[in-house]
Every structure is written in structure tokens, then in C-alpha cells.
Amino acid sequence: MTYSLAIIGGGPAGAAAAVYAARKRLHSIFITKDWLGQSYVSEGIENWIGTPKISGLDLSKSLETHAKEYAKGIIDFKEGELAARIEKSGDVFKITSTKGSYEARAILITSGSSRRKLDIPGAAEYENKGIIYCATCDGPLYADQDVAVIGGGNAGFESAAQLMAYCKSVTLLSRSEYKADPGTVEAVSKNPKVKLVQFAAPKEIKGDTFVRSLVYTDTKTKKDIELPVTGIFVEIGSFPNTDFVKGLVDLDQYNRIKVDAHNQRATIIGGGHGIWAAGDVTDGLFHQNNIAAGDAVKAVEDIYLWLHAK
């Protein structure tokens, strides 16, 4: 059997793609490990449009329910699977997963990215109990509290800028000199709520039920410093889940899929069309749940036109 479309990856982008593919009666296969996405650990997401506040887990369940609402007889869901390889063969693509192989005329990749986790004592224990990986999602939950941001790149400074609006104080720790744009560093540093610390290596997270402090080492003086905080926002990068398309489509220096922002089309190495991508897996300028869903809708609209023009 050859499907019209293969959607690879869950989360907001994958769910949005499934809804639109089902409504347009595109016979599709949907391959995903799960429906969770990066935000499932968030206790309260307050920027998902149309819902004032929802937990990450409830959002995931809602996305799954909506995706399956119109799917009967149209979309075949292959859950608990991961795409391992995609190959182009004539006018179709062959998808090899961890459990089988499938063929489709078009591919939409919504496999997202995985955040780099903080790897120090206490980090795993206090994840979602003060260790946070999304300031946009969870910043308001830490209103009037002392927090820390780990990461000296643009993402770290952007998180600090968001947190300034809510938090009592924000301490940004960078292992080295700042890698963020100088203008961003200057703008954030002017806020009296913010303290910037360079050459600070996180060493340990302490707490009881929730985070109570962060211990870091001043790498120049070799001294350990304990910082009382109730929230630690980690921005040390992420890596896109694109191993299965390396050598097939153009990737940027971070291994994100390069897409045309007008229609989300990827460029197939060697020529041809038929692959789109949406969400955190792409080289898009901004990565958020709402943006991922919108990108996926845009992609399916273009895929529909492309398939019916052939």
C-alpha cells in the first residue's frame, strides 16, 4: 500500500498535521513514539491559544484526541515507533521504522527536537520540581520568586528577558563569555532585577520537595557558591531529531531541516520534491507550540495542492 502522506512525529505539529490531513481526506500514515512533545513536563502552559491554562500532559492528551477525531479510515496511526530511515525511490518514499516499512508519496517531518539536559547531581530529581526547560511555558508560575537561568547564548538571555517581567530576581549563569548578541546582552543587563555571572559551572541542585538552591563553581577562583533560588531555567541548547533524514534533505549547521518559510518545503539532495517539515525540527527562527502547529497546517495545505496537481 502506498499512502498519500506520511506524518513522522507527534507533538503539536504532528497533531495539527493529522487533523488537517484527515479533514482533507489524505490517506496517511502517522508514525510517532508518543504524543508528548517537549512541553509535557510543564505543570501549566498559559500561551496555548484558546486555553488560558493547561498542563503539558493534558495538552498532549487533547492533541491526541483531536488528531484521532476524524481519522477513522483515513489515517493509520503507528504509535510506539520511530522512523529510522527514509529513502526516495522513484515517485515514492520508503519509510523504515523500528517496527516496519511503509511507502508514501509525500512526507511531513514533525519529529521535533530534544533539549540538552542539565547533567549534575539533583537535576534529574528536581526536573519539573524547579528545574524548567521552557521559560515561555512556565515563567509566570515563578512570579515574585528568585530564579536562575543557565545558558549564555541567545536562548538564555531571551529567557531571562521574559522572566524579568514576573520574577523577583533573575541570575543568569554562563560557563564562558556570553555567546548571545551584544545588543541582547546589553538590554538584559540594564534591568536591575538581573545579575549576570560568567565562568560559572553548575555543580549541584539542592532542595526538599522542590528546588531550594543551585551550587555553581566559579571556574576562575575555583570557589563554590550556593545561590538560593526556587526555579532554574535551563537553556543549554537542543538537538533536532533528524538522524533518519541525513543525506536526504538539506540541513543547516545544527542539523535542522532547511525549509521554505512560505510553504515549509524541504530541499531534497539531488533534486525533486515531496518532503516538508514543521516545528522544532526546522531552521525556523522561532520554536513554540503554536508556531509548530501553524507551520504544520501550512505544510499540509501545500501538500494537498501538490498531490492534486500531480
Secondary structure, 3 states (H helix, E strand, C coil): CEEEEEEECCHHHHHHHHHHHHHCCCCEEEEECCCCCHHHHCCCECCCCCCCCECHHHHHHHHHHHHHHCCCCCEEEEECCCEEEEEEECCEEEEEECCCEEEEEEEEECCCEEECCCCCCCCCCCECCCEECCHHHHHHHHCCCEEEEECCCHHHHHHHHHHCCCCCEEEEECCCCCCCCHHHHHHHHCCCCEEEECCEEEEEEEECCCEEEEEEEECCCCEEEEEECCEEEECCCEEECCHHHECCECECCCCCECECCCCCEECECCCCCCEEECHHHECCCCCCHHHHHHHHHHHHHHHHHHHHHC
